[in-house]
Amino acid sequence: MTDTERLRPVERRVLRWARAGVDDAEIGRRFGRSERWTAQVRFLAGLDRSGPPARHDRLRPLERRVLRWRSEGAGHDELSDRFRRSPDFLARVEQYAQYKQAMA
């Protein structure tokens, strides 16, 4: 992947116009934005985005809490009062969370 392929289309265009000598105020006007917006886009486009890889096994907060409470022995009926959801819904959430963990 080349350096510009990792950028969004708007970032590529802003950088291309900036390299061509168009000032920030004119670029902002072309996008219907401010000069400050253009400067910020140029700054953010230069940042390194190679952070840690996304985890595919990440559970939603609800799924983590349901699994935790279930492991501590709470029943679906008891949890339905805490989460204001039906016991059937919480059973489906638990089942889906277990499926997601098994796929990881």
C-alpha positions in Angstrom: 0.0 0.0 0.0 1.5 3.3 -1.0 1.5 6.3 1.4 -1.5 8.0 -0.3 -3.6 4.8 -0.6 -4.0 4.7 3.2 -5.7 8.2 3.1 -9.3 9.0 2.7 -10.3 10.6 -0.7 -10.8 14.1 0.9 -7.3 13.9 2.5 -5.7 12.9 -0.8 -7.4 15.8 -2.5 -6.4 18.3 0.2 -2.8 17.2 0.1 -2.7 17.2 -3.7 -4.0 20.8 -3.8 -1.6 21.9 -1.1 1.4 20.4 -3.1 0.1 22.3 -6.1 0.5 25.5 -4.2 -3.2 26.2 -3.4 -3.4 28.0 0.0 -5.5 26.6 2.9 -8.2 29.3 2.6 -8.8 28.4 -1.1 -8.9 24.7 -0.3 -11.3 25.3 2.5 -13.5 27.4 0.2 -13.6 24.6 -2.4 -14.9 22.2 0.3 -17.2 24.8 1.9 -15.0 24.7 5.1 -12.7 27.0 6.9 -8.9 27.5 6.5 -8.5 25.9 10.0 -10.3 22.8 8.8 -7.9 22.5 5.9 -4.9 22.8 8.1 -6.3 20.2 10.5 -6.9 17.8 7.6 -3.3 18.2 6.4 -2.0 17.7 10.0 -4.1 14.6 10.6 -3.3 13.1 7.2 0.4 13.1 8.3 -0.2 11.1 11.5 0.8 7.4 11.7 -2.4 5.3 11.9 -0.7 1.9 12.3 -2.0 1.3 15.8 -2.6 -2.1 17.2 -4.6 -4.4 15.0 -8.3 -4.6 15.6 -9.4 -7.5 17.7 -12.0 -9.5 16.0 -13.1 -11.3 19.2 -14.1 -8.1 20.9 -17.3 -8.4 22.8 -19.8 -5.6 23.4 -20.1 -4.3 26.9 -23.5 -6.0 27.3 -22.1 -9.3 26.2 -19.1 -9.0 28.7 -21.4 -8.2 31.6 -23.9 -10.9 30.8 -21.1 -13.5 30.6 -19.5 -12.2 33.8 -22.8 -12.3 35.8 -23.7 -15.7 34.4 -20.3 -17.1 35.4 -21.0 -15.8 38.9 -24.2 -17.9 39.0 -26.9 -15.3 38.2 -29.9 -16.5 36.3 -31.5 -15.0 33.2 -34.6 -14.0 35.3 -32.4 -12.2 37.8 -30.4 -10.4 35.1 -33.6 -9.3 33.3 -34.3 -7.0 36.1 -30.8 -5.5 36.1 -30.7 -5.0 32.4 -34.4 -4.3 31.8 -34.5 -6.9 29.1 -36.4 -10.1 28.8 -34.8 -13.4 30.0 -35.0 -14.7 26.4 -33.1 -11.7 25.1 -30.3 -12.1 27.6 -30.1 -15.8 26.8 -29.6 -14.9 23.1 -27.0 -12.3 24.0 -25.2 -15.0 26.1 -25.4 -17.5 23.3 -24.1 -15.0 20.7 -21.2 -13.9 23.0 -20.2 -17.5 23.5 -20.3 -18.0 19.7 -18.1 -15.0 19.2 -15.6 -16.3 21.7 -15.5 -19.7 20.1 -14.8 -18.1 16.6 -11.8 -16.2 17.9 
